[in-house]
C-alpha cells in the first residue's frame, strides 16, 4: 500500500467509530473472528485498544496477518485496518486508479 492510498483510506476512516475492542485480556480467536467479519462487511475498520500500550504495533501487525488485512494507521488507542472485498461488485471502497499505480 503506497502513501497515497494510505492517506485516502485515513480520510475515509476519519469519521468511523471503532467496531472491535481489544481489552485487558488481549487478542484471542473471538477478536480475530470479529475483525474478520467486520472487514468482510465494511472493508475499512477501526479497532480500539483498551490496554497494551507498548504492544499496539505488534498486536496490530499480528491481527493484520491473521485477517489478511493491512494496517492503515495507528493513532493513540485506535488502529485502522483495510481489506478490500475481492468481488468488485461488493466493494464498498473504490480506490482511484491513479493512486494505486503510484
C-alpha positions, -999 to 999 in steps of 0.1 A, spaced: 0 0 0 16 33 -10 13 66 9 -14 80 -15 -37 51 -9 -29 51 29 -39 89 30 -71 82 10 -81 55 35 -72 76 65 -95 103 52 -123 78 47 -118 63 82 -118 97 100 -155 97 108 -157 59 116 -162 47 151 -142 16 164 -162 -16 160 -138 -40 176 -124 -35 211 -93 -52 225 -95 -53 263 -72 -63 291 -71 -100 281 -56 -92 247 -62 -110 214 -79 -144 211 -99 -162 184 -130 -142 191 -112 -109 184 -98 -123 152 -132 -135 141 -149 -102 150 -123 -82 130 -125 -107 100 -163 -103 100 -161 -65 103 -136 -63 74 -158 -85 52 -188 -63 59 -172 -28 59 -137 -32 44 -123 -3 65 -125 -9 103 -112 8 134 -100 -13 164 -97 3 198 -71 -8 224 -81 -6 260 -47 -16 272 -14 -29 258 2 5 252 37 -9 244 24 -38 222 -1 -20 199 20 -21 168 29 -58 173 -7 -67 180 -20 -47 150 6 -64 128 -5 -99 141 -42 -91 136 -35 -78 100 -17 -110 92 -44 -132 108 -71 -115 88 -52 -109 56 -57 -72 60 -34 -41 60 -28 -17 89 -37 18 76 -27 37 107 -22 35 144 -31 67 162 -33 67 200 -55 38 211 -70 32 177 -57 11 148 -73 12 113 -74 -19 91 -83 -23 55 -91 -54 34 -108 -49 1 -135 -73 -10 -121 -94 -39 -156 -93 -56 -157 -60 -74 -195 -59 -73 -195 -60 -35 -166 -35 -29 -176 -6 -7 -144 15 -11 -131 22 -45 -95 34 -46 -89 57 -76 -68 40 -102 -43 69 -103 -35 63 -66 -30 25 -70 -3 29 -96 19 55 -78 
